[in-house]
Amino acid sequence: MNIEVRQLRTLVAIVDEGSFTDAAISLGLSQAAVSRSLASLERQLGVVLLRRTTREWSLTSAGSPILARARRVLAEVDELVREATHGPARLRLGYAWSAMGRHTVPFQRRWAAEHGDIELDLARTNAPSSGLEEGRADLGIVRGEPDERRFGSAIVGLERRYCAMAADDPLARRRTLRLVDLVDRCMVIDRRTGTTTLELWPEEARPTEILRSDNIDDWLALIASGRAIGMTSEATVAQYPRPGISYRRVADAPLIPVHLVWWRGDPPPATEAVRELLVELYRGP
């Protein structure tokens, strides 16, 4: 079996561009060449990757994991070429919402001063793995429990939980809140990467009105409008101060563990240096 990089690029381009025609334009190929490249890849793998009709396509159950792996392979190839032509290595640190909150800028500055030979890129990706699975990050910051079958991880810090509300909300008059104070309110929850679940409350006293959001911007917009309140980590408070939104600490809510994650069995060489610096920053003076 001899799978070629161009075949993987074809698969990714079709998915990212949305059609065979647009993929052909993106790759500078004919539409027929794109179709042949995909068909060749499917023959070599022995599986159908895209289910095609005359007007549309969809990923098959076999195609989804192969697409994720193709993204990782292409990211590695691109990184190899970049390192060969531009010199210093690059480390992509992915995150879903708030990076490291108030520790983000100190981390960036300390990293540049102490590890100047490794370029650091922060990449926001609203995905549970913070971009690892999508091939967009070498390491990820994850709040919540990572999939231990696939990822290695280390807890680098703990964060308090805060309630976010419109600035004119009656709850904003209080210095701190408790979980019971939020039960009768409409709660907006990020269904992909948020840290708030109904299991934070006792089964007999949980919020019953829930709105869903898919990213931090939608979450903040719903809260600022006064339609709902939200609960988040203290990192969000530091990273997203917004006019019209107030944050109040939820005193009895459990702390949020912040994990540094990597592909199990394949940590980047800089993993331990990142972990040590983050632990030091979260620990404080």
N, C-alpha and C positions, 0 to 999 in steps of 0.2 A: 504494500500500500504506500502510495507516494502523494500525500495531501500537500497541496501548494498554498502558499500564503495568499495568492490571488483568489483562490477559491473561497477561503475564509473571508477575505475582504468583500467578495461578492455577496455572500450570505448576509454579512453585517450591513452592507450598503442597502440591500433590498429592504431589510427590516427598518433601518434608520430613515431611509428616504421615503418609504411607504409604497413604492411601486417599482416594477422592473424598469419602466421608462426613466424614472427619476434616478434610479441606481445607475443606469447606463450613463446618464448625463454626469453624475457625480464622479464616476470612475473613468470617464472619457472613452467609453466603449460603445459598441452597438448593442441594441436590446437583444439581438440574437446571441451575441457573445456572452452577455450576462446569463441568459437562459442556459447556454451550453455549459458555462462554468458551474452553475448551480447543479445541473443534471449530472455533471461529471463528479462533483463532490458527493452527491447522493448515491451514485453507483459505487464509489469507492467505500463509503461508509456502510452501504447496504441498508439504508433507511431513508424514508421520505422525510424531509425537513420542513417543507412548506406544502400545505394543501392548497392547490390552485384551481380556480374556476376561470371562466372567461373574463370576469370583472374584478375579482378580488383574490386575496390569498390569506392564509392564517398559518401560524406555527403549529406543527404537530406536537404531540407529547414527547416524541424523540427530539424534535427540533429545539425545544426550549433549553434543555441543559447543554446541548451542543453549541447553541448560540452564545450562552454565557461563557463556555470554555473558549470559543473562538475569540470573544472579546479579550479574554485574558492573554491568549496567545499573541494576538495582534498588539496588545499593549506592551508585551515583553519584546516583541520584534521592534516596535517603534522605539522603545527605550534603548535597546541594543544599538540601533542606528544612531540615536541621539547621542549616546555616550561616546560612540566611536567618532562622531563628527564634531561634537561640541565640548568634550572634556569632562567636567565634573559630573558626578552622579546626581540623580534627582530622586527625592523621596516624596511620594504623594500620600498625604494624610487625609483620609476621607472622614466626613461627619455628616449627620443628617440635619441637625437643627442649629446648634449653638457652639460648635467647636468645643473649646475648653472654657467658655465664658470669660470671666475676668482674667483667667490665666493665659488666654490666647496670645495677646500681644507680648507679655513677658516670655512666653515659650518661643515665639518667633524670633525675638531679639536675642535671647540666650542661645538658641540654636544657631543663628547666623554667626554669633561671636565665637562659639565653641566648636562648631562643626561646619566651618565655612566651605569645606570641600564637598559637602552634600547639599544641593539646592533643595529647599523645602517648599512644597506646594500644598496649600490647603484647598480641598475640593469638596464643596457641599453637594451631596447627592441624597435625595430623600428616599433612601432604600434601607431596609433593615440591617444590611451588612455595611452600611456607610460607604458603598462603592466597591467593596472587595469582590462581590459576586459578579458585578457588572464590568470588572476589569478596569475600573477608574481610580482605584486606590491600591497602595501597597500595604498600608496599615489603616485601621479604622477606629474612630471613637464611637463607642456604642453604649447607650444607656438602656439597661435591660439585659436579659440573659442571652448571650450569644449561643448559637447552635454548636455545642461541644463536639459533635460528631464531625463537623467540617472545619471549625475554627479553633485555634489556640487563643488564649486570652489571659489578661492580667488586670486586676482591679488597680487603678492608679489613684482613685480618689472617691470621695462621697460628697453628694450635693443635697442641700435642703430643697424642699418643695415649696412653691409659691402659688398663690391663686392670682390669676390675671383677670381684671375686670375693667369696664369702662370707668373713666376717672370720676364720673358723677354717680357711680353706683353707691348705694348706702353702705355696702361692705367696705368701701374705700375709706370710710371714716374711722375704721378700727386699725390698730397697730398690728395685730396678729389675728389669725382665724383658726378654727378647728374644723375637722372634717364634717362634723354634724352641721356646721353653719352652711354647708354647700349642698345639702341633700335636696332642698326644695328648689334649687335653681337649675336652669337649663345649662348643661355642660357640653362644651365642644371638645371633641377628642380626635386626635390624629390617628387614623386607623392603621397606618403603616409603621410609623417610627416613634409615635408618642410614648410617654412613660406613664400615662394615666389610664387605668382600667377600673372597672366597677368593683373589682376585688379589693380595692383599697378601703371600701366601706363594708360594714357588716351586712350580711345578706338581707337582713330585715329592714335595713335603712340605707338604701342606695339611691342615687339620683335616677329619676325615671324618664326625664326628658333629655335626649342626647342628640347633638348635631355632630356630623362627621366632617372632617377636613382632610386634605391630602398633602398639605404643606404648611410651613410656618406663616407664609403671607396670608393665606386664606384664614388660618386660625386667628391671626391678629386682627384681620378685617372684621370677622364675626364678633370678636370681643369688643372692639372699638365701637361697633354699631350699637352695642347694648343688648343684642339678641341673646348673648350667652356669656358665661364665664368659662375660664379654663384653668387647668392646673399644670404646672411645668417645673422644670428644675431651675435652680438659681442661676445657672449659666444663661438661660433665656433672658432673665432680668438684666444681666450685664450686657448681653449681646444685642438686645432689641429694646432699648428704651424708646417708647413711642408717645408722642403727644396724644392725649385722650385715653391712655391706658395706665392703670395703676396696678402695682404688684404688692401683695401682702403675704407674709410667711404663714404657712399652715403648720402650726406648732406640733400637732400630734401625728402628722403624716410621716411615714417611714422615709429614711434617706434613700437617695438614688445612687447605686453603684455606677461608677464610670469605668468602662472596660476599654483597654487597648486590645484590638483583635487583629489576627493575621490568619492566613491559610494554615491549617494544621500541618505540621511537618515541613513548612516552607516559610519560616519567618525571614524578612529582609535582614541584611547584615546590621542595619542601624536600629533594629527593634529594641535591644537592651538599652541603648543610649536614649531613645525616646521615652521608654518606660521610666528610667531613672530620673530624667528631667521632669516628667509629669508628676511623679510621686513627690519629688522635692517641692514643686510648686503648689500642689494640692495640700501638702503637709504644712506649708507656711513656715514662718520664722520659728 
